[in-house]
Amino acid sequence: MRVAFEQDALPAPKDCILRLPLVRQRCGISAATIYRRMAKGDFPRAVSLGGKAVGWRESTIDAWIATRDEGL
């Protein structure tokens, strides 16, 4: 028989979409650097939100930041 723990009852965290100003703030790099690194494949790709609007999944930005921390 499996015993349920508190963590089993918690909902999965939501993967929010972050817009450019917040991504810049979290990563500490400029918009030009973000787009340059995206083109080189060194930064997560943005997802289209419709029209000209784009954003980044919070989980991919957090993962990118974590990989950068490992290199320090």
All heavy atoms as TSV, in Angstrom:
chain	resi	resn	atom	element	x	y	z
A	1	MET	N	N	0.845	-1.171	0.000
A	1	MET	CA	C	0.000	0.000	0.000
A	1	MET	C	C	0.896	1.243	0.000
A	1	MET	O	O	1.869	1.311	0.713
A	1	MET	CB	C	-0.902	0.023	1.231
A	1	MET	CG	C	-1.735	1.270	1.240
A	1	MET	SD	S	-2.465	1.747	2.808
A	1	MET	CE	C	-3.686	0.575	3.104
A	2	ARG	N	N	0.533	2.210	-0.797
A	2	ARG	CA	C	1.300	3.449	-0.924
A	2	ARG	C	C	0.723	4.489	0.014
A	2	ARG	O	O	-0.481	4.686	0.068
A	2	ARG	CB	C	1.217	3.957	-2.360
A	2	ARG	CG	C	2.068	5.161	-2.597
A	2	ARG	CD	C	2.151	5.439	-4.100
A	2	ARG	NE	N	3.097	6.487	-4.365
A	2	ARG	CZ	C	2.796	7.780	-4.370
A	2	ARG	NH1	N	1.578	8.169	-4.130
A	2	ARG	NH2	N	3.710	8.681	-4.621
A	3	VAL	N	N	1.637	5.169	0.721
A	3	VAL	CA	C	1.224	6.225	1.632
A	3	VAL	C	C	1.371	7.560	0.913
A	3	VAL	O	O	2.398	7.836	0.305
A	3	VAL	CB	C	2.093	6.219	2.913
A	3	VAL	CG1	C	1.715	7.359	3.818
A	3	VAL	CG2	C	1.962	4.886	3.630
A	4	ALA	N	N	0.338	8.387	0.949
A	4	ALA	CA	C	0.377	9.696	0.305
A	4	ALA	C	C	1.093	10.690	1.208
A	4	ALA	O	O	0.841	10.760	2.404
A	4	ALA	CB	C	-1.036	10.181	0.009
A	5	PHE	N	N	2.003	11.401	0.640
A	5	PHE	CA	C	2.710	12.465	1.352
A	5	PHE	C	C	2.126	13.803	0.963
A	5	PHE	O	O	1.429	13.927	-0.047
A	5	PHE	CB	C	4.205	12.426	1.006
A	5	PHE	CG	C	4.892	11.186	1.514
A	5	PHE	CD1	C	5.126	10.111	0.677
A	5	PHE	CD2	C	5.281	11.090	2.836
A	5	PHE	CE1	C	5.756	8.977	1.134
A	5	PHE	CE2	C	5.910	9.957	3.311
A	5	PHE	CZ	C	6.149	8.895	2.460
A	6	GLU	N	N	2.444	14.819	1.750
A	6	GLU	CA	C	1.932	16.163	1.465
A	6	GLU	C	C	2.313	16.616	0.077
A	6	GLU	O	O	1.528	17.242	-0.614
A	6	GLU	CB	C	2.454	17.161	2.500
A	6	GLU	CG	C	1.783	17.072	3.837
A	6	GLU	CD	C	2.290	18.139	4.791
A	6	GLU	OE1	O	2.638	19.239	4.318
A	6	GLU	OE2	O	2.328	17.871	5.990
A	7	GLN	N	N	3.547	16.320	-0.344
A	7	GLN	CA	C	3.992	16.783	-1.645
A	7	GLN	C	C	3.177	16.164	-2.777
A	7	GLN	O	O	3.058	16.734	-3.847
A	7	GLN	CB	C	5.472	16.499	-1.852
A	7	GLN	CG	C	5.810	15.024	-1.904
A	7	GLN	CD	C	7.297	14.779	-1.919
A	7	GLN	OE1	O	8.072	15.653	-1.580
A	7	GLN	NE2	N	7.687	13.591	-2.298
A	8	ASP	N	N	2.613	14.969	-2.545
A	8	ASP	CA	C	1.769	14.337	-3.558
A	8	ASP	C	C	0.489	15.126	-3.790
A	8	ASP	O	O	-0.082	15.076	-4.868
A	8	ASP	CB	C	1.406	12.909	-3.147
A	8	ASP	CG	C	2.612	11.984	-3.139
A	8	ASP	OD1	O	3.617	12.325	-3.791
A	8	ASP	OD2	O	2.535	10.939	-2.480
A	9	ALA	N	N	0.039	15.849	-2.780
A	9	ALA	CA	C	-1.213	16.583	-2.873
A	9	ALA	C	C	-1.031	17.957	-3.519
A	9	ALA	O	O	-2.003	18.588	-3.903
A	9	ALA	CB	C	-1.831	16.756	-1.485
A	10	LEU	N	N	0.219	18.409	-3.643
A	10	LEU	CA	C	0.461	19.731	-4.204
A	10	LEU	C	C	0.341	19.692	-5.719
A	10	LEU	O	O	0.790	18.740	-6.361
A	10	LEU	CB	C	1.864	20.221	-3.822
A	10	LEU	CG	C	2.114	20.426	-2.337
A	10	LEU	CD1	C	3.566	20.814	-2.109
A	10	LEU	CD2	C	1.191	21.486	-1.773
A	11	PRO	N	N	-0.253	20.731	-6.297
A	11	PRO	CA	C	-0.338	20.773	-7.757
A	11	PRO	C	C	1.043	21.031	-8.348
A	11	PRO	O	O	1.917	21.583	-7.689
A	11	PRO	CB	C	-1.287	21.952	-8.018
A	11	PRO	CG	C	-1.155	22.811	-6.811
A	11	PRO	CD	C	-0.875	21.878	-5.665
A	12	ALA	N	N	1.236	20.618	-9.582
A	12	ALA	CA	C	2.502	20.870	-10.275
A	12	ALA	C	C	2.671	22.374	-10.467
A	12	ALA	O	O	1.690	23.097	-10.681
A	12	ALA	CB	C	2.493	20.164	-11.626
A	13	PRO	N	N	3.909	22.867	-10.379
A	13	PRO	CA	C	4.111	24.299	-10.568
A	13	PRO	C	C	3.734	24.702	-11.996
A	13	PRO	O	O	3.925	23.935	-12.940
A	13	PRO	CB	C	5.606	24.493	-10.317
A	13	PRO	CG	C	6.210	23.150	-10.401
A	13	PRO	CD	C	5.138	22.154	-10.123
A	14	LYS	N	N	3.198	25.887	-12.133
A	14	LYS	CA	C	2.804	26.374	-13.450
A	14	LYS	C	C	4.035	26.912	-14.161
A	14	LYS	O	O	4.919	27.485	-13.549
A	14	LYS	CB	C	1.744	27.465	-13.312
A	14	LYS	CG	C	0.455	26.947	-12.756
A	14	LYS	CD	C	-0.578	28.030	-12.668
A	14	LYS	CE	C	-1.853	27.461	-12.081
A	14	LYS	NZ	N	-2.885	28.458	-11.922
A	15	ASP	N	N	4.078	26.711	-15.452
A	15	ASP	CA	C	5.172	27.209	-16.269
A	15	ASP	C	C	4.724	28.521	-16.898
A	15	ASP	O	O	4.069	28.520	-17.935
A	15	ASP	CB	C	5.548	26.176	-17.322
A	15	ASP	CG	C	6.920	26.417	-17.911
A	15	ASP	OD1	O	7.649	27.277	-17.386
A	15	ASP	OD2	O	7.263	25.753	-18.882
A	16	CYS	N	N	5.047	29.602	-16.262
A	16	CYS	CA	C	4.626	30.927	-16.724
A	16	CYS	C	C	5.424	31.355	-17.947
A	16	CYS	O	O	6.525	30.884	-18.183
A	16	CYS	CB	C	4.835	31.952	-15.618
A	16	CYS	SG	S	3.885	31.633	-14.145
A	17	ILE	N	N	4.866	32.267	-18.686
A	17	ILE	CA	C	5.567	32.881	-19.808
A	17	ILE	C	C	6.118	34.220	-19.326
A	17	ILE	O	O	5.393	35.044	-18.767
A	17	ILE	CB	C	4.623	33.111	-21.009
A	17	ILE	CG1	C	4.038	31.786	-21.514
A	17	ILE	CG2	C	5.339	33.864	-22.125
A	17	ILE	CD1	C	5.059	30.839	-22.105
A	18	LEU	N	N	7.417	34.407	-19.537
A	18	LEU	CA	C	8.081	35.645	-19.143
A	18	LEU	C	C	8.306	36.497	-20.375
A	18	LEU	O	O	8.766	36.006	-21.404
A	18	LEU	CB	C	9.434	35.338	-18.483
A	18	LEU	CG	C	9.426	34.375	-17.308
A	18	LEU	CD1	C	10.854	34.124	-16.834
A	18	LEU	CD2	C	8.570	34.904	-16.183
A	19	ARG	N	N	7.986	37.770	-20.265
A	19	ARG	CA	C	8.228	38.697	-21.368
A	19	ARG	C	C	9.643	39.247	-21.257
A	19	ARG	O	O	10.327	39.100	-20.246
A	19	ARG	CB	C	7.196	39.824	-21.334
A	19	ARG	CG	C	5.729	39.353	-21.492
A	19	ARG	CD	C	5.450	38.669	-22.841
A	19	ARG	NE	N	5.755	39.511	-23.967
A	19	ARG	CZ	C	4.933	40.396	-24.521
A	19	ARG	NH1	N	3.714	40.533	-24.070
A	19	ARG	NH2	N	5.311	41.124	-25.545
A	20	LEU	N	N	10.110	39.901	-22.311
A	20	LEU	CA	C	11.491	40.341	-22.439
A	20	LEU	C	C	12.021	41.155	-21.254
A	20	LEU	O	O	13.120	40.864	-20.769
A	20	LEU	CB	C	11.692	41.105	-23.752
A	20	LEU	CG	C	13.121	41.556	-24.043
A	20	LEU	CD1	C	14.079	40.375	-24.098
A	20	LEU	CD2	C	13.156	42.334	-25.352
A	21	PRO	N	N	11.296	42.165	-20.743
A	21	PRO	CA	C	11.867	42.923	-19.619
A	21	PRO	C	C	12.204	42.051	-18.406
A	21	PRO	O	O	13.260	42.237	-17.776
A	21	PRO	CB	C	10.772	43.941	-19.274
A	21	PRO	CG	C	10.005	44.100	-20.548
A	21	PRO	CD	C	10.025	42.742	-21.196
A	22	LEU	N	N	11.364	41.074	-18.114
A	22	LEU	CA	C	11.620	40.207	-16.967
A	22	LEU	C	C	12.754	39.228	-17.264
A	22	LEU	O	O	13.568	38.925	-16.394
A	22	LEU	CB	C	10.347	39.458	-16.561
A	22	LEU	CG	C	10.394	38.712	-15.236
A	22	LEU	CD1	C	10.859	39.624	-14.099
A	22	LEU	CD2	C	9.038	38.145	-14.904
A	23	VAL	N	N	12.828	38.743	-18.499
A	23	VAL	CA	C	13.929	37.855	-18.887
A	23	VAL	C	C	15.251	38.612	-18.780
A	23	VAL	O	O	16.240	38.087	-18.260
A	23	VAL	CB	C	13.720	37.288	-20.311
A	23	VAL	CG1	C	14.929	36.514	-20.791
A	23	VAL	CG2	C	12.473	36.411	-20.352
A	24	ARG	N	N	15.274	39.835	-19.262
A	24	ARG	CA	C	16.488	40.661	-19.155
A	24	ARG	C	C	16.895	40.835	-17.700
A	24	ARG	O	O	18.070	40.701	-17.347
A	24	ARG	CB	C	16.258	42.038	-19.778
A	24	ARG	CG	C	16.173	42.012	-21.283
A	24	ARG	CD	C	15.969	43.404	-21.861
A	24	ARG	NE	N	17.012	44.286	-21.370
A	24	ARG	CZ	C	16.834	45.585	-21.095
A	24	ARG	NH1	N	15.661	46.142	-21.240
A	24	ARG	NH2	N	17.828	46.315	-20.661
A	25	GLN	N	N	15.933	41.125	-16.844
A	25	GLN	CA	C	16.211	41.337	-15.431
A	25	GLN	C	C	16.743	40.063	-14.774
A	25	GLN	O	O	17.718	40.100	-14.037
A	25	GLN	CB	C	14.946	41.810	-14.720
A	25	GLN	CG	C	15.136	42.086	-13.256
A	25	GLN	CD	C	13.836	42.508	-12.583
A	25	GLN	OE1	O	12.748	42.370	-13.144
A	25	GLN	NE2	N	13.941	43.027	-11.381
A	26	ARG	N	N	16.114	38.940	-15.052
A	26	ARG	CA	C	16.537	37.671	-14.438
A	26	ARG	C	C	17.913	37.226	-14.923
A	26	ARG	O	O	18.680	36.658	-14.157
A	26	ARG	CB	C	15.535	36.565	-14.748
A	26	ARG	CG	C	14.318	36.612	-13.886
A	26	ARG	CD	C	13.532	35.350	-14.109
A	26	ARG	NE	N	12.547	35.190	-13.062
A	26	ARG	CZ	C	11.845	34.097	-12.897
A	26	ARG	NH1	N	12.038	33.064	-13.678
A	26	ARG	NH2	N	10.960	34.020	-11.939
A	27	CYS	N	N	18.190	37.436	-16.203
A	27	CYS	CA	C	19.440	36.939	-16.783
A	27	CYS	C	C	20.577	37.945	-16.670
A	27	CYS	O	O	21.748	37.563	-16.767
A	27	CYS	CB	C	19.223	36.570	-18.244
A	27	CYS	SG	S	18.040	35.225	-18.451
A	28	GLY	N	N	20.241	39.202	-16.536
A	28	GLY	CA	C	21.271	40.235	-16.416
A	28	GLY	C	C	21.978	40.543	-17.723
A	28	GLY	O	O	23.135	40.967	-17.716
A	29	ILE	N	N	21.293	40.327	-18.839
A	29	ILE	CA	C	21.877	40.643	-20.147
A	29	ILE	C	C	20.884	41.475	-20.954
A	29	ILE	O	O	19.691	41.477	-20.671
A	29	ILE	CB	C	22.283	39.367	-20.919
A	29	ILE	CG1	C	21.110	38.404	-21.085
A	29	ILE	CG2	C	23.446	38.660	-20.240
A	29	ILE	CD1	C	21.439	37.144	-21.873
A	30	SER	N	N	21.411	42.162	-21.949
A	30	SER	CA	C	20.570	43.055	-22.746
A	30	SER	C	C	19.719	42.272	-23.747
A	30	SER	O	O	19.981	41.098	-24.036
A	30	SER	CB	C	21.451	44.048	-23.508
A	30	SER	OG	O	22.177	43.367	-24.527
A	31	ALA	N	N	18.743	42.957	-24.305
A	31	ALA	CA	C	17.871	42.344	-25.313
A	31	ALA	C	C	18.693	41.942	-26.534
A	31	ALA	O	O	18.489	40.849	-27.086
A	31	ALA	CB	C	16.757	43.312	-25.710
A	32	ALA	N	N	19.621	42.796	-26.946
A	32	ALA	CA	C	20.455	42.476	-28.111
A	32	ALA	C	C	21.263	41.202	-27.866
A	32	ALA	O	O	21.378	40.350	-28.752
A	32	ALA	CB	C	21.382	43.640	-28.429
A	33	THR	N	N	21.791	41.048	-26.665
A	33	THR	CA	C	22.564	39.852	-26.330
A	33	THR	C	C	21.669	38.615	-26.307
A	33	THR	O	O	22.061	37.546	-26.772
A	33	THR	CB	C	23.280	40.025	-24.978
A	33	THR	OG1	O	24.152	41.160	-25.063
A	33	THR	CG2	C	24.077	38.801	-24.598
A	34	ILE	N	N	20.461	38.759	-25.781
A	34	ILE	CA	C	19.512	37.636	-25.767
A	34	ILE	C	C	19.243	37.166	-27.189
A	34	ILE	O	O	19.350	35.977	-27.490
A	34	ILE	CB	C	18.193	38.034	-25.065
A	34	ILE	CG1	C	18.431	38.168	-23.558
A	34	ILE	CG2	C	17.078	37.027	-25.364
A	34	ILE	CD1	C	17.274	38.761	-22.792
A	35	TYR	N	N	18.915	38.075	-28.094
A	35	TYR	CA	C	18.597	37.696	-29.468
A	35	TYR	C	C	19.829	37.178	-30.210
A	35	TYR	O	O	19.724	36.248	-31.011
A	35	TYR	CB	C	17.937	38.854	-30.211
A	35	TYR	CG	C	16.509	39.062	-29.770
A	35	TYR	CD1	C	16.129	40.174	-29.026
A	35	TYR	CD2	C	15.531	38.119	-30.063
A	35	TYR	CE1	C	14.818	40.342	-28.606
A	35	TYR	CE2	C	14.211	38.275	-29.648
A	35	TYR	CZ	C	13.870	39.393	-28.925
A	35	TYR	OH	O	12.565	39.555	-28.512
A	36	ARG	N	N	21.006	37.752	-29.936
A	36	ARG	CA	C	22.238	37.269	-30.551
A	36	ARG	C	C	22.529	35.837	-30.106
A	36	ARG	O	O	22.864	34.978	-30.919
A	36	ARG	CB	C	23.409	38.184	-30.174
A	36	ARG	CG	C	24.673	37.901	-30.953
A	36	ARG	CD	C	25.814	38.887	-30.664
A	36	ARG	NE	N	25.372	40.235	-30.378
A	36	ARG	CZ	C	25.507	40.836	-29.186
A	36	ARG	NH1	N	26.085	40.222	-28.188
A	36	ARG	NH2	N	25.089	42.070	-29.004
A	37	ARG	N	N	22.375	35.574	-28.813
A	37	ARG	CA	C	22.614	34.219	-28.291
A	37	ARG	C	C	21.557	33.237	-28.784
A	37	ARG	O	O	21.851	32.075	-29.016
A	37	ARG	CB	C	22.659	34.236	-26.773
A	37	ARG	CG	C	23.930	34.879	-26.246
A	37	ARG	CD	C	24.028	34.795	-24.756
A	37	ARG	NE	N	25.285	35.359	-24.291
A	37	ARG	CZ	C	25.657	35.386	-23.029
A	37	ARG	NH1	N	24.875	34.884	-22.084
A	37	ARG	NH2	N	26.812	35.916	-22.693
A	38	MET	N	N	20.319	33.701	-28.953
A	38	MET	CA	C	19.273	32.835	-29.523
A	38	MET	C	C	19.668	32.404	-30.933
A	38	MET	O	O	19.527	31.232	-31.290
A	38	MET	CB	C	17.928	33.565	-29.576
A	38	MET	CG	C	17.131	33.487	-28.309
A	38	MET	SD	S	15.560	34.385	-28.365
A	38	MET	CE	C	14.868	33.963	-29.921
A	39	ALA	N	N	20.169	33.356	-31.723
A	39	ALA	CA	C	20.561	33.060	-33.102
A	39	ALA	C	C	21.704	32.048	-33.149
A	39	ALA	O	O	21.769	31.213	-34.057
A	39	ALA	CB	C	20.956	34.349	-33.821
A	40	LYS	N	N	22.599	32.105	-32.151
A	40	LYS	CA	C	23.726	31.174	-32.087
A	40	LYS	C	C	23.347	29.854	-31.436
A	40	LYS	O	O	24.125	28.905	-31.446
A	40	LYS	CB	C	24.877	31.808	-31.296
A	40	LYS	CG	C	25.578	32.926	-32.038
A	40	LYS	CD	C	26.614	33.669	-31.209
A	40	LYS	CE	C	27.399	32.847	-30.252
A	40	LYS	NZ	N	28.407	33.628	-29.494
A	41	GLY	N	N	22.157	29.793	-30.832
A	41	GLY	CA	C	21.726	28.574	-30.150
A	41	GLY	C	C	22.220	28.494	-28.715
A	41	GLY	O	O	22.175	27.424	-28.111
A	42	ASP	N	N	22.684	29.615	-28.168
A	42	ASP	CA	C	23.211	29.663	-26.802
A	42	ASP	C	C	22.209	30.207	-25.784
A	42	ASP	O	O	22.592	30.492	-24.647
A	42	ASP	CB	C	24.473	30.533	-26.742
A	42	ASP	CG	C	25.618	29.952	-27.543
A	42	ASP	OD1	O	25.645	28.717	-27.738
A	42	ASP	OD2	O	26.486	30.722	-27.978
A	43	PHE	N	N	20.966	30.376	-26.192
A	43	PHE	CA	C	19.929	30.899	-25.305
A	43	PHE	C	C	18.617	30.260	-25.723
A	43	PHE	O	O	18.407	29.997	-26.909
A	43	PHE	CB	C	19.844	32.434	-25.414
A	43	PHE	CG	C	19.077	33.073	-24.306
A	43	PHE	CD1	C	19.670	33.327	-23.077
A	43	PHE	CD2	C	17.745	33.430	-24.476
A	43	PHE	CE1	C	18.960	33.912	-22.038
A	43	PHE	CE2	C	17.025	34.017	-23.448
A	43	PHE	CZ	C	17.636	34.257	-22.225
A	44	PRO	N	N	17.716	30.002	-24.777
A	44	PRO	CA	C	16.427	29.372	-25.141
A	44	PRO	C	C	15.654	30.182	-26.181
A	44	PRO	O	O	15.684	31.419	-26.158
A	44	PRO	CB	C	15.659	29.346	-23.815
A	44	PRO	CG	C	16.694	29.443	-22.749
A	44	PRO	CD	C	17.809	30.254	-23.334
A	45	ARG	N	N	14.996	29.478	-27.079
A	45	ARG	CA	C	14.174	30.120	-28.099
A	45	ARG	C	C	12.911	30.691	-27.472
A	45	ARG	O	O	12.342	30.096	-26.557
A	45	ARG	CB	C	13.773	29.117	-29.183
A	45	ARG	CG	C	14.916	28.417	-29.877
A	45	ARG	CD	C	15.719	29.278	-30.786
A	45	ARG	NE	N	14.912	29.772	-31.893
A	45	ARG	CZ	C	15.353	30.725	-32.717
A	45	ARG	NH1	N	16.523	31.258	-32.554
A	45	ARG	NH2	N	14.593	31.140	-33.680
A	46	ALA	N	N	12.492	31.817	-27.972
A	46	ALA	CA	C	11.244	32.437	-27.529
A	46	ALA	C	C	10.069	31.678	-28.141
A	46	ALA	O	O	10.203	31.047	-29.188
A	46	ALA	CB	C	11.207	33.898	-27.958
A	47	VAL	N	N	8.927	31.748	-27.475
A	47	VAL	CA	C	7.698	31.168	-28.018
A	47	VAL	C	C	6.797	32.301	-28.484
A	47	VAL	O	O	6.733	33.359	-27.856
A	47	VAL	CB	C	6.964	30.282	-26.977
A	47	VAL	CG1	C	7.792	29.068	-26.631
A	47	VAL	CG2	C	6.627	31.051	-25.732
A	48	SER	N	N	6.125	32.077	-29.585
A	48	SER	CA	C	5.236	33.092	-30.137
A	48	SER	C	C	3.961	33.175	-29.303
A	48	SER	O	O	3.363	32.160	-28.947
A	48	SER	CB	C	4.890	32.756	-31.580
A	48	SER	OG	O	3.964	33.689	-32.088
A	49	LEU	N	N	3.566	34.404	-29.014
A	49	LEU	CA	C	2.328	34.632	-28.269
A	49	LEU	C	C	1.253	35.214	-29.177
A	49	LEU	O	O	0.180	35.573	-28.716
A	49	LEU	CB	C	2.590	35.582	-27.091
A	49	LEU	CG	C	3.641	35.114	-26.089
A	49	LEU	CD1	C	3.859	36.172	-25.026
A	49	LEU	CD2	C	3.251	33.788	-25.478
A	50	GLY	N	N	1.569	35.325	-30.459
A	50	GLY	CA	C	0.636	35.892	-31.422
A	50	GLY	C	C	1.096	37.257	-31.865
A	50	GLY	O	O	1.645	38.031	-31.076
A	51	GLY	N	N	0.900	37.540	-33.132
A	51	GLY	CA	C	1.368	38.814	-33.664
A	51	GLY	C	C	2.877	38.920	-33.513
A	51	GLY	O	O	3.616	37.992	-33.834
A	52	LYS	N	N	3.335	40.042	-32.996
A	52	LYS	CA	C	4.763	40.252	-32.783
A	52	LYS	C	C	5.196	39.926	-31.359
A	52	LYS	O	O	6.360	40.082	-31.015
A	52	LYS	CB	C	5.129	41.703	-33.099
A	52	LYS	CG	C	4.935	42.080	-34.544
A	52	LYS	CD	C	5.344	43.516	-34.774
A	52	LYS	CE	C	5.131	43.921	-36.222
A	52	LYS	NZ	N	5.558	45.301	-36.458
A	53	ALA	N	N	4.284	39.485	-30.531
A	53	ALA	CA	C	4.585	39.230	-29.117
A	53	ALA	C	C	5.262	37.867	-28.938
A	53	ALA	O	O	4.842	36.877	-29.517
A	53	ALA	CB	C	3.315	39.286	-28.288
A	54	VAL	N	N	6.325	37.875	-28.141
A	54	VAL	CA	C	7.018	36.633	-27.800
A	54	VAL	C	C	7.276	36.604	-26.301
A	54	VAL	O	O	7.216	37.631	-25.620
A	54	VAL	CB	C	8.359	36.475	-28.559
A	54	VAL	CG1	C	8.137	36.385	-30.055
A	54	VAL	CG2	C	9.323	37.584	-28.207
A	55	GLY	N	N	7.576	35.426	-25.818
A	55	GLY	CA	C	7.925	35.257	-24.413
A	55	GLY	C	C	8.744	33.990	-24.263
A	55	GLY	O	O	8.971	33.261	-25.227
A	56	TRP	N	N	9.215	33.752	-23.067
A	56	TRP	CA	C	10.024	32.579	-22.772
A	56	TRP	C	C	9.381	31.813	-21.633
A	56	TRP	O	O	8.863	32.415	-20.691
A	56	TRP	CB	C	11.441	32.985	-22.362
A	56	TRP	CG	C	12.258	33.503	-23.490
A	56	TRP	CD1	C	13.182	32.809	-24.213
A	56	TRP	CD2	C	12.253	34.819	-24.057
A	56	TRP	NE1	N	13.737	33.599	-25.184
A	56	TRP	CE2	C	13.181	34.850	-25.110
A	56	TRP	CE3	C	11.519	35.981	-23.781
A	56	TRP	CZ2	C	13.413	35.978	-25.867
A	56	TRP	CZ3	C	11.758	37.110	-24.540
A	56	TRP	CH2	C	12.689	37.099	-25.571
A	57	ARG	N	N	9.430	30.489	-21.696
A	57	ARG	CA	C	8.924	29.671	-20.598
A	57	ARG	C	C	9.838	29.857	-19.393
A	57	ARG	O	O	11.049	29.803	-19.508
A	57	ARG	CB	C	8.871	28.206	-20.994
A	57	ARG	CG	C	7.869	27.924	-22.069
A	57	ARG	CD	C	7.720	26.424	-22.283
A	57	ARG	NE	N	6.919	26.143	-23.454
A	57	ARG	CZ	C	5.598	26.232	-23.504
A	57	ARG	NH1	N	4.931	26.584	-22.447
A	57	ARG	NH2	N	4.951	25.965	-24.616
A	58	GLU	N	N	9.224	30.083	-18.252
A	58	GLU	CA	C	9.986	30.309	-17.030
A	58	GLU	C	C	10.918	29.131	-16.736
A	58	GLU	O	O	12.066	29.327	-16.332
A	58	GLU	CB	C	9.037	30.540	-15.853
A	58	GLU	CG	C	9.738	30.900	-14.576
A	58	GLU	CD	C	8.771	31.256	-13.466
A	58	GLU	OE1	O	7.604	30.802	-13.499
A	58	GLU	OE2	O	9.186	31.994	-12.563
A	59	SER	N	N	10.465	27.933	-16.987
A	59	SER	CA	C	11.275	26.746	-16.701
A	59	SER	C	C	12.539	26.704	-17.558
A	59	SER	O	O	13.605	26.310	-17.081
A	59	SER	CB	C	10.462	25.471	-16.910
A	59	SER	OG	O	10.005	25.387	-18.247
A	60	THR	N	N	12.439	27.120	-18.817
A	60	THR	CA	C	13.629	27.098	-19.673
A	60	THR	C	C	14.614	28.190	-19.279
A	60	THR	O	O	15.822	27.977	-19.336
A	60	THR	CB	C	13.281	27.220	-21.172
A	60	THR	OG1	O	12.508	28.391	-21.395
A	60	THR	CG2	C	12.528	26.007	-21.667
A	61	ILE	N	N	14.100	29.343	-18.854
A	61	ILE	CA	C	14.991	30.417	-18.392
A	61	ILE	C	C	15.669	29.992	-17.096
A	61	ILE	O	O	16.887	30.172	-16.936
A	61	ILE	CB	C	14.213	31.737	-18.216
A	61	ILE	CG1	C	13.676	32.230	-19.565
A	61	ILE	CG2	C	15.079	32.800	-17.559
A	61	ILE	CD1	C	14.745	32.481	-20.631
A	62	ASP	N	N	14.911	29.402	-16.173
A	62	ASP	CA	C	15.505	28.922	-14.921
A	62	ASP	C	C	16.575	27.869	-15.192
A	62	ASP	O	O	17.637	27.866	-14.562
A	62	ASP	CB	C	14.431	28.361	-13.996
A	62	ASP	CG	C	13.530	29.439	-13.417
A	62	ASP	OD1	O	13.906	30.633	-13.473
A	62	ASP	OD2	O	12.448	29.089	-12.911
A	63	ALA	N	N	16.312	26.965	-16.138
A	63	ALA	CA	C	17.289	25.925	-16.486
A	63	ALA	C	C	18.536	26.546	-17.109
A	63	ALA	O	O	19.662	26.125	-16.806
A	63	ALA	CB	C	16.655	24.912	-17.437
A	64	TRP	N	N	18.362	27.541	-17.953
A	64	TRP	CA	C	19.502	28.220	-18.574
A	64	TRP	C	C	20.347	28.904	-17.506
A	64	TRP	O	O	21.572	28.796	-17.529
A	64	TRP	CB	C	19.021	29.235	-19.614
A	64	TRP	CG	C	20.145	29.910	-20.338
A	64	TRP	CD1	C	20.830	29.430	-21.426
A	64	TRP	CD2	C	20.737	31.169	-20.020
A	64	TRP	NE1	N	21.806	30.322	-21.791
A	64	TRP	CE2	C	21.770	31.404	-20.950
A	64	TRP	CE3	C	20.494	32.128	-19.044
A	64	TRP	CZ2	C	22.553	32.546	-20.920
A	64	TRP	CZ3	C	21.282	33.270	-19.016
A	64	TRP	CH2	C	22.300	33.478	-19.949
A	65	ILE	N	N	19.705	29.587	-16.579
A	65	ILE	CA	C	20.433	30.258	-15.496
A	65	ILE	C	C	21.190	29.222	-14.664
A	65	ILE	O	O	22.347	29.443	-14.297
A	65	ILE	CB	C	19.466	31.079	-14.617
A	65	ILE	CG1	C	18.925	32.277	-15.412
A	65	ILE	CG2	C	20.149	31.540	-13.334
A	65	ILE	CD1	C	17.779	33.006	-14.733
A	66	ALA	N	N	20.570	28.082	-14.404
A	66	ALA	CA	C	21.224	27.031	-13.611
A	66	ALA	C	C	22.470	26.510	-14.324
A	66	ALA	O	O	23.481	26.251	-13.677
A	66	ALA	CB	C	20.254	25.897	-13.335
A	67	THR	N	N	22.406	26.357	-15.651
A	67	THR	CA	C	23.582	25.884	-16.381
A	67	THR	C	C	24.681	26.923	-16.361
A	67	THR	O	O	25.861	26.579	-16.358
A	67	THR	CB	C	23.252	25.498	-17.836
A	67	THR	OG1	O	22.796	26.639	-18.541
A	67	THR	CG2	C	22.228	24.384	-17.895
A	68	ARG	N	N	24.308	28.184	-16.362
A	68	ARG	CA	C	25.307	29.256	-16.293
A	68	ARG	C	C	25.979	29.262	-14.928
A	68	ARG	O	O	27.173	29.499	-14.823
A	68	ARG	CB	C	24.667	30.620	-16.563
A	68	ARG	CG	C	23.942	30.743	-17.882
A	68	ARG	CD	C	24.828	30.586	-19.065
A	68	ARG	NE	N	25.732	31.704	-19.128
A	68	ARG	CZ	C	26.708	31.841	-20.018
A	68	ARG	NH1	N	26.885	30.915	-20.914
A	68	ARG	NH2	N	27.502	32.866	-20.007
A	69	ASP	N	N	25.213	28.985	-13.866
A	69	ASP	CA	C	25.764	28.949	-12.509
A	69	ASP	C	C	26.764	27.813	-12.359
A	69	ASP	O	O	27.732	27.928	-11.623
A	69	ASP	CB	C	24.650	28.788	-11.473
A	69	ASP	CG	C	23.824	30.070	-11.319
A	69	ASP	OD1	O	24.279	31.137	-11.753
A	69	ASP	OD2	O	22.727	29.969	-10.733
A	70	GLU	N	N	26.534	26.700	-13.065
A	70	GLU	CA	C	27.430	25.558	-12.969
A	70	GLU	C	C	28.814	25.872	-13.521
A	70	GLU	O	O	29.797	25.334	-13.061
A	70	GLU	CB	C	26.853	24.350	-13.730
A	70	GLU	CG	C	25.633	23.752	-13.080
A	70	GLU	CD	C	24.982	22.690	-13.949
A	70	GLU	OE1	O	25.517	22.388	-15.045
A	70	GLU	OE2	O	23.933	22.165	-13.531
A	71	GLY	N	N	28.865	26.787	-14.496
A	71	GLY	CA	C	30.136	27.145	-15.119
A	71	GLY	C	C	30.960	28.130	-14.321
A	71	GLY	O	O	32.107	28.409	-14.640
A	72	LEU	N	N	30.408	28.651	-13.247
A	72	LEU	CA	C	31.135	29.645	-12.451
A	72	LEU	C	C	32.058	29.002	-11.444
A	72	LEU	O	O	31.954	27.967	-10.974
A	72	LEU	CB	C	30.153	30.563	-11.723
A	72	LEU	CG	C	29.293	31.431	-12.628
A	72	LEU	CD1	C	28.301	32.237	-11.801
A	72	LEU	CD2	C	30.127	32.363	-13.458
